[in-house]
Amino acid sequence: MPDGAQPPPDQARIEQAVRAVLGSMAGDLSATEAALLAELEGLGRTVARAKQEIARLKVEDITESHIPTATDELDAIVDHTAQATNEILDCCEVLEGVAGRIAAEDAEALQGVITRIYEACSFQDITGQRIGKVVTALKAIEGRVASVTGRFLEGRGAPEPVAEETEGRRLAEGPQLPGAGVSQAEIDRLLAEF
């Protein structure tokens, strides 16, 4: 620690406790006691470094951005599969109407295919249930991360800034949530720069 700089509150309390213990001891420290003191000091430095590393991780991005974005994306998957399934089922109803107007042999074959389509559409319900479990797990992880990092970062200053992602990276991120995608004007502007 630089001369004149104050240690963080936790470190100051630890140093004060160590000094109090040392001050209460009569006589010189034995080799074992000195080794123990050196180990405690090393452990204190390791804990301080770990706190600094956690602060630099930008953990708030995990709890404020990454996990909520992941859950939003999963919710969008559920919505899109529900919409697609409804469209498929609507088409099956039209096909059932056609099956009633064609020859019996063809109608039977068509009805068999329609039944298979109905059965295959059960994926949407199963997918929704599984994604729901993933969303629940992500929210539990988010809570645990926030709890652990909150305890580590208590009383710490702001973490060192990390460079933000570039706009080009944002443009290449694939399907976007409704209202979050890149507009056609932004795409045209980017292409015009080439």
HELIX and SHEET records of a PDB file:
HELIX    1   1 PRO A    9  SER A   24  1                                  16    
HELIX    2   2 ALA A   31  ARG A   56  1                                  26    
HELIX    3   3 VAL A   59  ASP A   61  1                                   3    
HELIX    4   4 ILE A   62  HIS A   66  3                                   5    
HELIX    5   5 ILE A   67  ALA A   99  1                                  33    
HELIX    6   6 ALA A  104  ALA A  120  1                                  17    
HELIX    7   7 PHE A  123  LEU A  153  1                                  31    
HELIX    8   8 GLU A  167  LEU A  171  1                                   5    
HELIX    9   9 GLN A  184  ALA A  192  1                                   9    
END                                                                             
